[in-house]
Amino acid sequence: MKLRREWVTPLTGGAFLLVAVTGVLMFFHVDRGLNKVAHEWLGWVLVAAVALHVVTNARALGKHLKTRRGQALVAVFVVLLGASFYSPPREGDGGPPFVAPVAALAGAPMATLAEVAGLSEDEVRARLRNAGFDGDAPNVTAAVGREPRM
């Protein structure tokens, strides 16, 4: 089958429109129903459509990429793509947001942990023993023998 601009370009435009609109809705937290699913899965249609569009328009794209402007634009987006993989350190220990409270509970006295869990201290200690840990330890960190993983 010969690739034809008459259907490749509208396919690319339609897929872009869907991904752009659902992406904006998700960005502003006003997405509803299947917006997120459509964005994630039909985004693959956009990837395929763009690939077909590039193949269909390879000669024209090649001409654009021979210019300094075309090369600079591609370079900017390659740098932005690379930068998107950078994870800046978070406040505190650098871990996910739930790590600090979990670590605090793991180091808290068993009575405090039991109260937070809605259990008796004896039940918490029994559960630790049943799981093969030291049920007589002063806290979960001591019972397990190590700090929580970050």
N, CA, C and O atoms as a GROMACS GRO file, in nm:
protein
  600
    1MET      N    1   0.084  -0.117   0.000
    1MET     CA    2   0.000   0.000   0.000
    1MET      C    3   0.089   0.124   0.000
    1MET      O    4   0.184   0.133   0.078
    2LYS      N    5   0.059   0.216  -0.086
    2LYS     CA    6   0.136   0.339  -0.098
    2LYS      C    7   0.087   0.440   0.006
    2LYS      O    8  -0.033   0.462   0.022
    3LEU      N    9   0.183   0.500   0.074
    3LEU     CA   10   0.147   0.604   0.171
    3LEU      C   11   0.106   0.729   0.094
    3LEU      O   12   0.177   0.774   0.004
    4ARG      N   13  -0.007   0.784   0.132
    4ARG     CA   14  -0.057   0.903   0.064
    4ARG      C   15  -0.083   1.013   0.166
    4ARG      O   16  -0.141   0.990   0.272
    5ARG      N   17  -0.039   1.132   0.131
    5ARG     CA   18  -0.061   1.247   0.218
    5ARG      C   19  -0.209   1.271   0.245
    5ARG      O   20  -0.246   1.325   0.350
    6GLU      N   21  -0.294   1.232   0.151
    6GLU     CA   22  -0.438   1.258   0.164
    6GLU      C   23  -0.498   1.192   0.288
    6GLU      O   24  -0.598   1.241   0.340
    7TRP      N   25  -0.439   1.084   0.336
    7TRP     CA   26  -0.491   1.022   0.458
    7TRP      C   27  -0.391   1.025   0.572
    7TRP      O   28  -0.431   1.022   0.688
    8VAL      N   29  -0.260   1.031   0.543
    8VAL     CA   30  -0.159   1.034   0.650
    8VAL      C   31  -0.166   1.166   0.726
    8VAL      O   32  -0.160   1.167   0.849
    9THR      N   33  -0.178   1.276   0.655
    9THR     CA   34  -0.182   1.407   0.721
    9THR      C   35  -0.307   1.424   0.808
    9THR      O   36  -0.294   1.468   0.922
   10PRO      N   37  -0.427   1.392   0.760
   10PRO     CA   38  -0.544   1.402   0.849
   10PRO      C   39  -0.536   1.306   0.969
   10PRO      O   40  -0.582   1.339   1.078
   11LEU      N   41  -0.479   1.187   0.948
   11LEU     CA   42  -0.461   1.094   1.059
   11LEU      C   43  -0.371   1.156   1.165
   11LEU      O   44  -0.400   1.148   1.285
   12THR      N   45  -0.261   1.216   1.122
   12THR     CA   46  -0.168   1.281   1.214
   12THR      C   47  -0.238   1.397   1.286
   12THR      O   48  -0.226   1.411   1.408
   13GLY      N   49  -0.310   1.478   1.212
   13GLY     CA   50  -0.380   1.592   1.272
   13GLY      C   51  -0.486   1.549   1.371
   13GLY      O   52  -0.496   1.607   1.480
   14GLY      N   53  -0.564   1.448   1.336
   14GLY     CA   54  -0.669   1.400   1.426
   14GLY      C   55  -0.612   1.340   1.554
   14GLY      O   56  -0.662   1.366   1.663
   15ALA      N   57  -0.507   1.260   1.539
   15ALA     CA   58  -0.444   1.199   1.657
   15ALA      C   59  -0.382   1.308   1.745
   15ALA      O   60  -0.390   1.301   1.868
   16PHE      N   61  -0.319   1.408   1.681
   16PHE     CA   62  -0.261   1.518   1.758
   16PHE      C   63  -0.370   1.592   1.835
   16PHE      O   64  -0.353   1.624   1.952
   17LEU      N   65  -0.481   1.620   1.770
   17LEU     CA   66  -0.591   1.692   1.835
   17LEU      C   67  -0.639   1.616   1.958
   17LEU      O   68  -0.658   1.675   2.064
   18LEU      N   69  -0.658   1.484   1.945
   18LEU     CA   70  -0.704   1.403   2.058
   18LEU      C   71  -0.603   1.408   2.172
   18LEU      O   72  -0.641   1.432   2.287
   19VAL      N   73  -0.475   1.387   2.143
   19VAL     CA   74  -0.373   1.384   2.248
   19VAL      C   75  -0.356   1.523   2.309
   19VAL      O   76  -0.337   1.535   2.430
   20ALA      N   77  -0.362   1.628   2.227
   20ALA     CA   78  -0.347   1.764   2.279
   20ALA      C   79  -0.462   1.801   2.372
   20ALA      O   80  -0.439   1.853   2.481
   21VAL      N   81  -0.584   1.775   2.330
   21VAL     CA   82  -0.700   1.812   2.413
   21VAL      C   83  -0.702   1.732   2.542
   21VAL      O   84  -0.721   1.789   2.649
   22THR      N   85  -0.683   1.601   2.534
   22THR     CA   86  -0.685   1.520   2.657
   22THR      C   87  -0.568   1.556   2.747
   22THR      O   88  -0.581   1.553   2.869
   23GLY      N   89  -0.453   1.590   2.688
   23GLY     CA   90  -0.337   1.631   2.768
   23GLY      C   91  -0.362   1.761   2.842
   23GLY      O   92  -0.326   1.774   2.959
   24VAL      N   93  -0.424   1.858   2.775
   24VAL     CA   94  -0.457   1.985   2.841
   24VAL      C   95  -0.559   1.961   2.952
   24VAL      O   96  -0.546   2.018   3.060
   25LEU      N   97  -0.658   1.879   2.926
   25LEU     CA   98  -0.758   1.848   3.030
   25LEU      C   99  -0.691   1.784   3.152
   25LEU      O  100  -0.722   1.819   3.265
   26MET      N  101  -0.600   1.691   3.128
   26MET     CA  102  -0.530   1.625   3.239
   26MET      C  103  -0.440   1.724   3.312
   26MET      O  104  -0.432   1.720   3.435
   27PHE      N  105  -0.374   1.812   3.239
   27PHE     CA  106  -0.284   1.910   3.301
   27PHE      C  107  -0.361   1.997   3.400
   27PHE      O  108  -0.311   2.026   3.509
   28PHE      N  109  -0.481   2.038   3.362
   28PHE     CA  110  -0.561   2.124   3.449
   28PHE      C  111  -0.655   2.045   3.540
   28PHE      O  112  -0.741   2.103   3.606
   29HIS      N  113  -0.638   1.913   3.545
   29HIS     CA  114  -0.716   1.825   3.633
   29HIS      C  115  -0.866   1.838   3.611
   29HIS      O  116  -0.944   1.836   3.707
   30VAL      N  117  -0.907   1.852   3.485
   30VAL     CA  118  -1.050   1.857   3.453
   30VAL      C  119  -1.089   1.743   3.358
   30VAL      O  120  -1.194   1.748   3.295
   31ASP      N  121  -1.003   1.641   3.350
   31ASP     CA  122  -1.035   1.527   3.263
   31ASP      C  123  -1.147   1.445   3.326
   31ASP      O  124  -1.163   1.441   3.448
   32ARG      N  125  -1.223   1.383   3.241
   32ARG     CA  126  -1.338   1.304   3.284
   32ARG      C  127  -1.339   1.171   3.211
   32ARG      O  128  -1.275   1.155   3.106
   33GLY      N  129  -1.412   1.076   3.266
   33GLY     CA  130  -1.436   0.950   3.197
   33GLY      C  131  -1.309   0.883   3.146
   33GLY      O  132  -1.218   0.852   3.224
   34LEU      N  133  -1.304   0.860   3.018
   34LEU     CA  134  -1.194   0.786   2.956
   34LEU      C  135  -1.086   0.877   2.898
   34LEU      O  136  -1.005   0.831   2.817
   35ASN      N  137  -1.082   1.005   2.938
   35ASN     CA  138  -0.982   1.096   2.883
   35ASN      C  139  -0.840   1.045   2.901
   35ASN      O  140  -0.761   1.045   2.807
   36LYS      N  141  -0.807   1.001   3.022
   36LYS     CA  142  -0.670   0.956   3.050
   36LYS      C  143  -0.637   0.830   2.970
   36LYS      O  144  -0.529   0.818   2.914
   37VAL      N  145  -0.731   0.737   2.967
   37VAL     CA  146  -0.710   0.613   2.891
   37VAL      C  147  -0.693   0.644   2.743
   37VAL      O  148  -0.604   0.590   2.677
   38ALA      N  149  -0.779   0.732   2.690
   38ALA     CA  150  -0.768   0.770   2.549
   38ALA      C  151  -0.635   0.838   2.522
   38ALA      O  152  -0.571   0.813   2.420
   39HIS      N  153  -0.592   0.924   2.614
   39HIS     CA  154  -0.464   0.994   2.596
   39HIS      C  155  -0.348   0.896   2.591
   39HIS      O  156  -0.262   0.905   2.504
   40GLU      N  157  -0.347   0.802   2.685
   40GLU     CA  158  -0.236   0.708   2.693
   40GLU      C  159  -0.235   0.610   2.576
   40GLU      O  160  -0.132   0.590   2.512
   41TRP      N  161  -0.349   0.549   2.547
   41TRP     CA  162  -0.352   0.443   2.445
   41TRP      C  163  -0.361   0.497   2.304
   41TRP      O  164  -0.295   0.444   2.214
   42LEU      N  165  -0.440   0.600   2.282
   42LEU     CA  166  -0.450   0.655   2.146
   42LEU      C  167  -0.331   0.744   2.114
   42LEU      O  168  -0.313   0.786   1.999
   43GLY      N  169  -0.250   0.773   2.214
   43GLY     CA  170  -0.122   0.840   2.189
   43GLY      C  171  -0.034   0.755   2.098
   43GLY      O  172   0.048   0.807   2.023
   44TRP      N  173  -0.052   0.623   2.106
   44TRP     CA  174   0.023   0.533   2.016
   44TRP      C  175  -0.019   0.554   1.871
   44TRP      O  176   0.061   0.536   1.780
   45VAL      N  177  -0.145   0.590   1.850
   45VAL     CA  178  -0.190   0.622   1.714
   45VAL      C  179  -0.115   0.745   1.665
   45VAL      O  180  -0.075   0.752   1.548
   46LEU      N  181  -0.095   0.843   1.753
   46LEU     CA  182  -0.018   0.962   1.716
   46LEU      C  183   0.125   0.925   1.680
   46LEU      O  184   0.179   0.974   1.582
   47VAL      N  185   0.187   0.839   1.760
   47VAL     CA  186   0.325   0.796   1.731
   47VAL      C  187   0.332   0.731   1.593
   47VAL      O  188   0.420   0.762   1.514
   48ALA      N  189   0.239   0.641   1.565
   48ALA     CA  190   0.238   0.573   1.434
   48ALA      C  191   0.209   0.672   1.322
   48ALA      O  192   0.272   0.667   1.217
   49ALA      N  193   0.114   0.763   1.344
   49ALA     CA  194   0.078   0.861   1.241
   49ALA      C  195   0.195   0.954   1.212
   49ALA      O  196   0.221   0.987   1.096
   50VAL      N  197   0.266   0.996   1.314
   50VAL     CA  198   0.383   1.082   1.293
   50VAL      C  199   0.491   1.006   1.217
   50VAL      O  200   0.555   1.062   1.128
   51ALA      N  201   0.512   0.880   1.251
   51ALA     CA  202   0.611   0.800   1.178
   51ALA      C  203   0.572   0.791   1.031
   51ALA      O  204   0.658   0.807   0.943
   52LEU      N  205   0.445   0.766   1.002
   52LEU     CA  206   0.399   0.761   0.863
   52LEU      C  207   0.414   0.897   0.796
   52LEU      O  208   0.449   0.905   0.678
   53HIS      N  209   0.386   1.002   0.870
   53HIS     CA  210   0.398   1.138   0.817
   53HIS      C  211   0.543   1.169   0.782
   53HIS      O  212   0.571   1.230   0.678
   54VAL      N  213   0.635   1.127   0.868
   54VAL     CA  214   0.778   1.148   0.842
   54VAL      C  215   0.820   1.072   0.717
   54VAL      O  216   0.891   1.126   0.632
   55VAL      N  217   0.777   0.947   0.705
   55VAL     CA  218   0.813   0.867   0.588
   55VAL      C  219   0.754   0.930   0.461
   55VAL      O  220   0.822   0.940   0.359
   56THR      N  221   0.629   0.971   0.470
   56THR     CA  222   0.561   1.030   0.354
   56THR      C  223   0.628   1.161   0.310
   56THR      O  224   0.633   1.191   0.191
   57ASN      N  225   0.676   1.237   0.406
   57ASN     CA  226   0.734   1.368   0.377
   57ASN      C  227   0.885   1.371   0.401
   57ASN      O  228   0.940   1.474   0.438
   58ALA      N  229   0.951   1.258   0.380
   58ALA     CA  230   1.094   1.245   0.411
   58ALA      C  231   1.178   1.347   0.335
   58ALA      O  232   1.270   1.405   0.392
   59ARG      N  233   1.150   1.368   0.210
   59ARG     CA  234   1.231   1.460   0.130
   59ARG      C  235   1.222   1.602   0.186
   59ARG      O  236   1.324   1.669   0.204
   60ALA      N  237   1.100   1.648   0.212
   60ALA     CA  238   1.082   1.783   0.266
   60ALA      C  239   1.145   1.795   0.405
   60ALA      O  240   1.206   1.897   0.436
   61LEU      N  241   1.129   1.692   0.488
   61LEU     CA  242   1.189   1.694   0.621
   61LEU      C  243   1.341   1.701   0.611
   61LEU      O  244   1.405   1.775   0.686
   62GLY      N  245   1.398   1.625   0.517
   62GLY     CA  246   1.542   1.629   0.496
   62GLY      C  247   1.591   1.768   0.461
   62GLY      O  248   1.697   1.811   0.507
   63LYS      N  249   1.515   1.839   0.379
   63LYS     CA  250   1.552   1.976   0.343
   63LYS      C  251   1.551   2.066   0.466
   63LYS      O  252   1.640   2.149   0.484
   64HIS      N  253   1.449   2.051   0.550
   64HIS     CA  254   1.442   2.132   0.671
   64HIS      C  255   1.559   2.103   0.764
   64HIS      O  256   1.613   2.194   0.827
   65LEU      N  257   1.598   1.977   0.773
   65LEU     CA  258   1.705   1.939   0.865
   65LEU      C  259   1.843   1.979   0.815
   65LEU      O  260   1.941   1.969   0.890
   66LYS      N  261   1.853   2.023   0.692
   66LYS     CA  262   1.982   2.071   0.640
   66LYS      C  263   2.006   2.217   0.677
   66LYS      O  264   2.118   2.267   0.664
   67THR      N  265   1.902   2.285   0.723
   67THR     CA  266   1.917   2.426   0.762
   67THR      C  267   1.959   2.435   0.908
   67THR      O  268   1.934   2.345   0.987
   68ARG      N  269   2.025   2.546   0.941
   68ARG     CA  270   2.066   2.567   1.081
   68ARG      C  271   1.943   2.576   1.173
   68ARG      O  272   1.945   2.523   1.284
   69ARG      N  273   1.839   2.641   1.125
   69ARG     CA  274   1.717   2.655   1.206
   69ARG      C  275   1.658   2.517   1.236
   69ARG      O  276   1.622   2.489   1.350
   70GLY      N  277   1.647   2.432   1.136
   70GLY     CA  278   1.593   2.298   1.156
   70GLY      C  279   1.677   2.216   1.252
   70GLY      O  280   1.625   2.147   1.340
   71GLN      N  281   1.809   2.225   1.236
   71GLN     CA  282   1.899   2.152   1.326
   71GLN      C  283   1.890   2.206   1.468
   71GLN      O  284   1.892   2.129   1.564
   72ALA      N  285   1.881   2.339   1.480
   72ALA     CA  286   1.872   2.400   1.614
   72ALA      C  287   1.743   2.359   1.684
   72ALA      O  288   1.744   2.328   1.803
   73LEU      N  289   1.633   2.358   1.610
   73LEU     CA  290   1.506   2.319   1.672
   73LEU      C  291   1.508   2.174   1.718
   73LEU      O  292   1.462   2.143   1.828
   74VAL      N  293   1.562   2.086   1.636
   74VAL     CA  294   1.572   1.945   1.677
   74VAL      C  295   1.664   1.933   1.798
   74VAL      O  296   1.634   1.859   1.892
   75ALA      N  297   1.776   2.006   1.798
   75ALA     CA  298   1.870   2.001   1.911
   75ALA      C  299   1.803   2.048   2.040
   75ALA      O  300   1.824   1.988   2.145
   76VAL      N  301   1.725   2.155   2.032
   76VAL     CA  302   1.655   2.205   2.151
   76VAL      C  303   1.565   2.097   2.210
   76VAL      O  304   1.562   2.077   2.331
   77PHE      N  305   1.491   2.028   2.124
   77PHE     CA  306   1.399   1.927   2.176
   77PHE      C  307   1.472   1.802   2.223
   77PHE      O  308   1.422   1.733   2.312
   78VAL      N  309   1.586   1.770   2.165
   78VAL     CA  310   1.666   1.658   2.215
   78VAL      C  311   1.718   1.692   2.355
   78VAL      O  312   1.716   1.606   2.444
   79VAL      N  313   1.763   1.816   2.375
   79VAL     CA  314   1.810   1.858   2.508
   79VAL      C  315   1.693   1.856   2.608
   79VAL      O  316   1.710   1.810   2.721
   80LEU      N  317   1.576   1.905   2.567
   80LEU     CA  318   1.460   1.901   2.656
   80LEU      C  319   1.421   1.757   2.691
   80LEU      O  320   1.385   1.729   2.805
   81LEU      N  321   1.429   1.668   2.594
   81LEU     CA  322   1.400   1.527   2.622
   81LEU      C  323   1.498   1.473   2.725
   81LEU      O  324   1.457   1.408   2.821
   82GLY      N  325   1.626   1.499   2.705
   82GLY     CA  326   1.727   1.454   2.802
   82GLY      C  327   1.701   1.512   2.940
   82GLY      O  328   1.712   1.442   3.040
   83ALA      N  329   1.668   1.641   2.946
   83ALA     CA  330   1.641   1.706   3.075
   83ALA      C  331   1.519   1.648   3.144
   83ALA      O  332   1.510   1.650   3.267
   84SER      N  333   1.426   1.595   3.068
   84SER     CA  334   1.304   1.539   3.129
   84SER      C  335   1.332   1.413   3.210
   84SER      O  336   1.248   1.371   3.289
   85PHE      N  337   1.449   1.354   3.192
   85PHE     CA  338   1.484   1.234   3.268
   85PHE      C  339   1.552   1.269   3.400
   85PHE      O  340   1.576   1.180   3.482
   86TYR      N  341   1.584   1.395   3.422
   86TYR     CA  342   1.649   1.438   3.545
   86TYR      C  343   1.548   1.441   3.658
   86TYR      O  344   1.438   1.494   3.644
   87SER      N  345   1.585   1.383   3.771
   87SER     CA  346   1.499   1.385   3.889
   87SER      C  347   1.565   1.473   3.994
   87SER      O  348   1.663   1.432   4.056
   88PRO      N  349   1.513   1.594   4.016
   88PRO     CA  350   1.574   1.680   4.117
   88PRO      C  351   1.556   1.620   4.256
   88PRO      O  352   1.455   1.556   4.284
   89PRO      N  353   1.655   1.642   4.342
   89PRO     CA  354   1.641   1.588   4.478
   89PRO      C  355   1.524   1.655   4.549
   89PRO      O  356   1.497   1.774   4.532
   90ARG      N  357   1.454   1.575   4.630
   90ARG     CA  358   1.341   1.628   4.705
   90ARG      C  359   1.390   1.675   4.841
   90ARG      O  360   1.500   1.641   4.884
   91GLU      N  361   1.307   1.754   4.906
   91GLU     CA  362   1.342   1.798   5.040
   91GLU      C  363   1.353   1.677   5.132
   91GLU      O  364   1.285   1.576   5.112
   92GLY      N  365   1.437   1.689   5.230
   92GLY     CA  366   1.452   1.580   5.325
   92GLY      C  367   1.548   1.474   5.274
   92GLY      O  368   1.660   1.505   5.234
   93ASP      N  369   1.503   1.349   5.274
   93ASP     CA  370   1.592   1.238   5.242
   93ASP      C  371   1.599   1.207   5.093
   93ASP      O  372   1.673   1.117   5.053
   94GLY      N  373   1.527   1.278   5.010
   94GLY     CA  374   1.535   1.254   4.867
   94GLY      C  375   1.445   1.143   4.817
   94GLY      O  376   1.445   1.114   4.697
   95GLY      N  377   1.369   1.080   4.905
   95GLY     CA  378   1.283   0.970   4.862
   95GLY      C  379   1.143   1.017   4.830
   95GLY      O  380   1.113   1.137   4.834
   96PRO      N  381   1.058   0.922   4.797
   96PRO     CA  382   0.918   0.957   4.770
   96PRO      C  383   0.853   1.019   4.894
   96PRO      O  384   0.904   1.001   5.005
   97PRO      N  385   0.744   1.092   4.878
   97PRO     CA  386   0.685   1.164   4.990
   97PRO      C  387   0.638   1.076   5.106
   97PRO      O  388   0.631   1.123   5.219
   98PHE      N  389   0.608   0.949   5.079
   98PHE     CA  390   0.558   0.863   5.186
   98PHE      C  391   0.669   0.807   5.274
   98PHE      O  392   0.641   0.750   5.379
   99VAL      N  393   0.796   0.822   5.232
   99VAL     CA  394   0.906   0.759   5.306
   99VAL      C  395   0.922   0.820   5.445
   99VAL      O  396   0.942   0.746   5.541
  100ALA      N  397   0.915   0.951   5.457
  100ALA     CA  398   0.936   1.015   5.587
  100ALA      C  399   0.835   0.969   5.692
  100ALA      O  400   0.875   0.934   5.803
  101PRO      N  401   0.704   0.968   5.661
  101PRO     CA  402   0.611   0.919   5.764
  101PRO      C  403   0.628   0.772   5.796
  101PRO      O  404   0.613   0.732   5.912
  102VAL      N  405   0.660   0.690   5.696
  102VAL     CA  406   0.681   0.547   5.721
  102VAL      C  407   0.803   0.528   5.810
  102VAL      O  408   0.801   0.447   5.903
  103ALA      N  409   0.911   0.602   5.781
  103ALA     CA  410   1.031   0.591   5.862
  103ALA      C  411   1.003   0.637   6.005
  103ALA      O  412   1.054   0.578   6.100
  104ALA      N  413   0.923   0.742   6.020
  104ALA     CA  414   0.889   0.790   6.154
  104ALA      C  415   0.810   0.684   6.231
  104ALA      O  416   0.836   0.662   6.349
  105LEU      N  417   0.715   0.620   6.165
  105LEU     CA  418   0.639   0.514   6.231
  105LEU      C  419   0.726   0.394   6.264
  105LEU      O  420   0.710   0.331   6.368
  106ALA      N  421   0.820   0.362   6.174
  106ALA     CA  422   0.908   0.246   6.198
  106ALA      C  423   0.998   0.269   6.319
  106ALA      O  424   1.036   0.174   6.387
  107GLY      N  425   1.032   0.396   6.345
  107GLY     CA  426   1.118   0.426   6.460
  107GLY      C  427   1.040   0.461   6.586
  107GLY      O  428   1.099   0.478   6.692
  108ALA      N  429   0.909   0.472   6.574
  108ALA     CA  430   0.826   0.508   6.690
  108ALA      C  431   0.810   0.388   6.783
  108ALA      O  432   0.824   0.274   6.740
  109PRO      N  433   0.781   0.415   6.910
  109PRO     CA  434   0.755   0.304   7.003
  109PRO      C  435   0.638   0.219   6.953
  109PRO      O  436   0.548   0.268   6.884
  110MET      N  437   0.639   0.091   6.990
  110MET     CA  438   0.534  -0.001   6.946
  110MET      C  439   0.395   0.047   6.986
  110MET      O  440   0.299   0.027   6.913
  111ALA      N  441   0.384   0.111   7.101
  111ALA     CA  442   0.254   0.160   7.147
  111ALA      C  443   0.199   0.265   7.051
  111ALA      O  444   0.080   0.267   7.022
  112THR      N  445   0.286   0.352   7.002
  112THR     CA  446   0.244   0.455   6.907
  112THR      C  447   0.201   0.392   6.775
  112THR      O  448   0.097   0.428   6.720
  113LEU      N  449   0.280   0.297   6.726
  113LEU     CA  450   0.246   0.228   6.601
  113LEU      C  451   0.113   0.155   6.615
  113LEU      O  452   0.030   0.158   6.524
  114ALA      N  453   0.093   0.091   6.728
  114ALA     CA  454  -0.032   0.018   6.752
  114ALA      C  455  -0.151   0.113   6.751
  114ALA      O  456  -0.256   0.081   6.694
  115GLU      N  457  -0.134   0.229   6.812
  115GLU     CA  458  -0.243   0.328   6.816
  115GLU      C  459  -0.277   0.377   6.675
  115GLU      O  460  -0.394   0.388   6.640
  116VAL      N  461  -0.175   0.406   6.595
  116VAL     CA  462  -0.197   0.452   6.458
  116VAL      C  463  -0.265   0.342   6.375
  116VAL      O  464  -0.352   0.371   6.294
  117ALA      N  465  -0.224   0.217   6.397
  117ALA     CA  466  -0.280   0.105   6.321
  117ALA      C  467  -0.417   0.061   6.372
  117ALA      O  468  -0.485  -0.019   6.308
  118GLY      N  469  -0.457   0.113   6.487
  118GLY     CA  470  -0.586   0.074   6.543
  118GLY      C  471  -0.584  -0.067   6.601
  118GLY      O  472  -0.685  -0.136   6.602
  119LEU      N  473  -0.467  -0.107   6.650
  119LEU     CA  474  -0.450  -0.240   6.708
  119LEU      C  475  -0.397  -0.225   6.850
  119LEU      O  476  -0.355  -0.117   6.891
  120SER      N  477  -0.400  -0.334   6.924
  120SER     CA  478  -0.336  -0.331   7.056
  120SER      C  479  -0.187  -0.355   7.035
  120SER      O  480  -0.144  -0.411   6.934
  121GLU      N  481  -0.109  -0.309   7.132
  121GLU     CA  482   0.036  -0.329   7.122
  121GLU      C  483   0.069  -0.478   7.118
  121GLU      O  484   0.160  -0.520   7.045
  122ASP      N  485  -0.004  -0.559   7.195
  122ASP     CA  486   0.019  -0.704   7.194
  122ASP      C  487  -0.008  -0.763   7.056
  122ASP      O  488   0.064  -0.853   7.012
  123GLU      N  489  -0.112  -0.713   6.987
  123GLU     CA  490  -0.144  -0.765   6.854
  123GLU      C  491  -0.034  -0.729   6.754
  123GLU      O  492   0.002  -0.811   6.669
  124VAL      N  493   0.020  -0.607   6.763
  124VAL     CA  494   0.130  -0.567   6.674
  124VAL      C  495   0.250  -0.658   6.698
  124VAL      O  496   0.313  -0.706   6.604
  125ARG      N  497   0.283  -0.680   6.824
  125ARG     CA  498   0.398  -0.764   6.857
  125ARG      C  499   0.375  -0.908   6.810
  125ARG      O  500   0.468  -0.973   6.760
  126ALA      N  501   0.253  -0.959   6.825
  126ALA     CA  502   0.221  -1.095   6.780
  126ALA      C  503   0.234  -1.105   6.628
  126ALA      O  504   0.285  -1.204   6.576
  127ARG      N  505   0.189  -1.003   6.557
  127ARG     CA  506   0.201  -1.005   6.410
  127ARG      C  507   0.347  -1.003   6.367
  127ARG      O  508   0.384  -1.070   6.271
  128LEU      N  509   0.430  -0.927   6.437
  128LEU     CA  510   0.573  -0.926   6.406
  128LEU      C  511   0.633  -1.065   6.429
  128LEU      O  512   0.710  -1.114   6.345
  129ARG      N  513   0.600  -1.127   6.541
  129ARG     CA  514   0.652  -1.262   6.570
  129ARG      C  515   0.605  -1.361   6.463
  129ARG      O  516   0.684  -1.443   6.416
  130ASN      N  517   0.477  -1.354   6.425
  130ASN     CA  518   0.424  -1.446   6.323
  130ASN      C  519   0.492  -1.427   6.188
  130ASN      O  520   0.500  -1.519   6.107
  131ALA      N  521   0.542  -1.305   6.164
  131ALA     CA  522   0.612  -1.277   6.039
  131ALA      C  523   0.761  -1.311   6.049
  131ALA      O  524   0.835  -1.292   5.953
  132GLY      N  525   0.804  -1.362   6.165
  132GLY     CA  526   0.943  -1.404   6.182
  132GLY      C  527   1.035  -1.295   6.233
  132GLY      O  528   1.157  -1.306   6.220
  133PHE      N  529   0.979  -1.190   6.292
  133PHE     CA  530   1.061  -1.080   6.343
  133PHE      C  531   1.059  -1.078   6.496
  133PHE      O  532   0.982  -1.151   6.558
  134ASP      N  533   1.143  -0.995   6.554
  134ASP     CA  534   1.155  -0.983   6.699
  134ASP      C  535   1.036  -0.903   6.754
  134ASP      O  536   1.034  -0.780   6.743
  135GLY      N  537   0.941  -0.971   6.811
  135GLY     CA  538   0.822  -0.905   6.865
  135GLY      C  539   0.846  -0.832   6.994
  135GLY      O  540   0.760  -0.757   7.040
  136ASP      N  541   0.964  -0.851   7.056
  136ASP     CA  542   0.995  -0.784   7.182
  136ASP      C  543   1.076  -0.657   7.161
  136ASP      O  544   1.111  -0.590   7.258
  137ALA      N  545   1.105  -0.622   7.036
  137ALA     CA  546   1.186  -0.503   7.006
  137ALA      C  547   1.108  -0.376   7.042
  137ALA      O  548   0.985  -0.378   7.047
  138PRO      N  549   1.181  -0.266   7.067
  138PRO     CA  550   1.113  -0.142   7.106
  138PRO      C  551   1.038  -0.073   6.991
  138PRO      O  552   0.945   0.005   7.014
  139ASN      N  553   1.080  -0.104   6.866
  139ASN     CA  554   1.012  -0.044   6.750
  139ASN      C  555   1.031  -0.135   6.629
  139ASN      O  556   1.104  -0.234   6.636
  140VAL      N  557   0.966  -0.103   6.518
  140VAL     CA  558   0.971  -0.189   6.399
  140VAL      C  559   1.112  -0.193   6.340
  140VAL      O  560   1.156  -0.298   6.294
  141THR      N  561   1.182  -0.080   6.342
  141THR     CA  562   1.318  -0.078   6.287
  141THR      C  563   1.405  -0.180   6.360
  141THR      O  564   1.480  -0.254   6.297
  142ALA      N  565   1.396  -0.183   6.491
  142ALA     CA  566   1.475  -0.279   6.569
  142ALA      C  567   1.423  -0.421   6.546
  142ALA      O  568   1.502  -0.516   6.542
  143ALA      N  569   1.293  -0.438   6.532
  143ALA     CA  570   1.235  -0.571   6.512
  143ALA      C  571   1.278  -0.630   6.379
  143ALA      O  572   1.308  -0.750   6.371
  144VAL      N  573   1.280  -0.549   6.277
  144VAL     CA  574   1.314  -0.597   6.143
  144VAL      C  575   1.466  -0.604   6.126
  144VAL      O  576   1.517  -0.687   6.051
  145GLY      N  577   1.537  -0.516   6.195
  145GLY     CA  578   1.682  -0.519   6.190
  145GLY      C  579   1.743  -0.424   6.088
  145GLY      O  580   1.862  -0.433   6.059
  146ARG      N  581   1.664  -0.334   6.033
  146ARG     CA  582   1.719  -0.235   5.940
  146ARG      C  583   1.622  -0.119   5.925
  146ARG      O  584   1.504  -0.129   5.958
  147GLU      N  585   1.677  -0.008   5.874
  147GLU     CA  586   1.595   0.110   5.846
  147GLU      C  587   1.507   0.082   5.724
  147GLU      O  588   1.542  -0.002   5.641
  148PRO      N  589   1.393   0.150   5.713
  148PRO     CA  590   1.310   0.133   5.593
  148PRO      C  591   1.387   0.173   5.467
  148PRO      O  592   1.469   0.265   5.471
  149ARG      N  593   1.361   0.102   5.357
  149ARG     CA  594   1.427   0.135   5.230
  149ARG      C  595   1.378   0.269   5.178
  149ARG      O  596   1.261   0.304   5.193
  150MET      N  597   1.469   0.342   5.118
  150MET     CA  598   1.433   0.472   5.061
  150MET      C  599   1.405   0.458   4.914
  150MET      O  600   1.373   0.556   4.848
   0.00000   0.00000   0.00000
